[in-house]
Amino acid sequence: MPRQNFRVLFPVAFIFISLASGYSYGAQPIDLAGAVAEALANSPSVKAASAQAETNHWRKTEAFAGYLPTVAVNSTYLTNKKYLVSDLALPGASNAITIPQTVPTTTWTATAQMMIFDGFATSERNAAAESLESGAESNVEWQKFQIEHDVVLQFYRAVAASQLLAVANQNQTTMEDHLKDVRLFKNAGMSTNYDVLRVEVQASEARTEVMSAEDNAQMARVKLGELMGAETGDSGIFDRLPTGELPTLTSGQSKQVADVKIMSRKDLQAMQLKVDSADRSASAARRHYMPKVSLFGQYQYYNNKNDSPTDRSAFRNAYSTGLALNWVLFDGFASTARARSVASEKAEMEFALSAKRRKAQTDVEFWRRKLAYFANLTTARKGDISKSDESVRLAKVGQKEGSRTSSDLLDAELELFRAKADAINAQMGAIEAMVNLELATGRSLYKFW
């Protein structure tokens, strides 16, 4: 080739190769541990649960404030006034003396009050706030646990979808090769129209399966990116390629849940703590009929000699301390309605907790059986792959010897691709069962990463 033509073709070839490999070059791999870490850092549900825990922490502080005294300072300055007057008749005087009521123009008042008895309503409210805070912390742990398992499941779905796509592509390539061969054989008089039509139908099905597998692989990555809170490109497709192999699970791992306690689940613990909080809140609300006794003290610094707010020589002081009793005997049943409302909320949460606990027990048994089934099915399907490989080998040998036809080889290769796809689906079924079993029990049974 002339040197000038080489100089022209080399840049063109380089650009073509770069464009052809640009997609795979731009896609960055990500492993399971990295996906879980990003999901925990970006998950809105985890952030919302953390914010709720922070809210309940300050509600606990608010409830504890009932044990502490309240101190308030206020000041008044009268810009205009007209004194109240009283008439005093002195003995022997013909006219009454008018005495004005002196009102301080400037007053500074400091008041302190501390509850010493309220029927233990403050104690109940504080206990309710503590339970609510503990429940919120348990909910944060559960949200993290759930996000981790959602990402694990979706990550392996993306990996399985990629593997199924590879099998579909391989199947399509094989069918296209068979179609070329059978057409050549027909031209040579060694095949019939029936053989050509049969292979054309199978090749068309292979193309359709590739399109479906491509869509499944893309959507699996999209859902994984959504769980991770990752940004997508202009195409809307998550451009990170999940890397790794599908773990192989065994049926014996389903026996690990024999002694599991359902109430060890953090979400059930959080619900139980909410029920306890509602019970304490209802107890506090029922104590509205109790009298409330508090200590109080008041100190006043005032000027009732002149109108100057800064003449310190004219200021006087006064103070008072004592006990205060407040006993509400009737408030239009407002307190009674509030107590009944909180009790009804508690009953509602108890029913919801009972239903969720029963569902958890059912889920444990369901997914335990599914795990055992798919684990055994995976073993069987992997055995089918070995048998199908041997069938393909024997079909190729038989075709060369003349004892097998191209149709026999085609059927053997279809069985091989079907066995590979079934093994991947069975393996993914076992992973899904294990993830859901861990979610049902609330504890990790298999180390995925």
BELMO-V587322 format. One line per field, one symbol per residue. burial: b if it has 9 or more other ideal C-beta (glycine too) atoms within 8 Angstrom, else e. Layout:
burial->???
This chain:
burial->eeeeebeeeeeeeeeeeeeeeeeeeebeebbbeebbebbbebbebbebbbebbebbbebbeebbebeeeeeeeeeeebeeeeeeeeeeeeeeeeeebeeeeebbbbbbbbbbbbbeebbebbebbbbbbbbbbbbbbbbbbbbbbbbbbbbbbbbbbbbbbbbbbebbbbbbebbbebbebbbebbeeeebeeebbebbbebbeebbebbebbbebbbebbbbbbbbbbbebeeeebbebbbeeebeebeeebbeebeebebebbbbbbbbbbbbbbbbbbbbbbebbeeebbbbbbbbbbbbeeeebeebeebbbeeeeeeebeeeeeeeeeebeebbeebbebbeebbebbeebbeebbebbeebbbbbbbbbbbbebbbebbebbbebbebbbbbbeeeebebebbbbbbbbbbebbbbbbbbbbbbbbbbbbbbbbbbeebbeee
